Amino acid sequence: MAPSDARATGDQARKGVLASAVPPTGLLPPGASCIPSTGAWPSGGSSSAAGFGPSPKPWPTSRTGSLPSARPALIVHGGAGTVPDDELAARQAAVDRARDAGWSSIAEGALAAAVAAVRHMEDEPLLNAGIGACLNADGEVELDAGVMQGDGFRVGAAACLRDVRHPIDLAVAVMEDGRHVLLAAAGASRFARDHGLEMADPSVFITDRKRQELMEGADTVGAVARDAGGHLAVAVSTGGIRGKLPGRIGDSPIAGAGFYADDRFGAVCGTGQGEAYIRLGLARLMLVELQHGMDPVSVARGAVDHLGKALGALGGVIVIGREGSPHAAFNTPAMPHAIAE
Ligand code: ASP
């Protein structure tokens, strides 16, 4: 286990989608992708019809498909933002505990590990998820969560929850059910009850009203894992942003914006100004870069760079590729995170 220091400096030379997502002038030639190709496909191959560069080699899409053995890894974050000095150590300790909770489940698979880490953080009152989440403009907690497995495009998410004790459990239930990928508000609560999930009085999420009202920055929690079978998974949970309009949904339950996983390329999770992640489709862009052979460090740094340059937004990301170590990058003063591998 080792801490990672991947603070984006913004001046690293890099190439790729996230450094130049918008063509400088005019329309693209017919048939061209708006996303420039950024590198060689790891296994080579010919151009794909979709215009995303060389085609991926065939890959099993079923959970029963076996992958070559991989080195397990887990990265957990407790949100990018401004962490008051007197809270930094406590928030890092909370994230370390979540990393340990997740890592102890890694033998059960990447999904189990990522969910265990996030579920733990939903119980840490200093983090913006579950208990202790920030308050909306009406002084209430509304929670969002999402989960994705890198095998078979399996996604589940839930938003605007007030009475579901563990939003991440509901995201998993939505994914397992498989009919939809995102449920919100009253319908999501009903689905949670019907599936026997633990419900809660909305007041349990408020432990320190004043602190939760004033919470600074963005502090969504998230985890990305790779298991020994080479499967990837991502889990994310949040109270959103302080003072948000009631009913606002951020990027955290939106696959392709706040999170994404694909066993062929990698898995990513974001934290920060959710509207910016949605506008940029940032998680999906990161996957395209990984697909085109960029290394996870450059992808992570490029993502926060793009966030800042394109929209002046703040945030952070965590990334795991098909192999190698996990990485984090952020353009905020802090993003407590922890790695196990
Ligand atoms: N991305 C989250 C949202 O906009 C906020 C955060 O990361 O804390 O809902």
Boltz pocket constraint, residues with backbone or C-beta under 6 A from the ligand:
constraints:
  - pocket:
      binder: B
      contacts: [[A, 79], [A, 80], [A, 128], [A, 217], [A, 218], [A, 219], [A, 220], [A, 221], [A, 238], [A, 239], [A, 240], [A, 241], [A, 249], [A, 250], [A, 251], [A, 252], [A, 258], [A, 270], [A, 271], [A, 272], [A, 273], [A, 274], [A, 275]]
      max_distance: 6.0
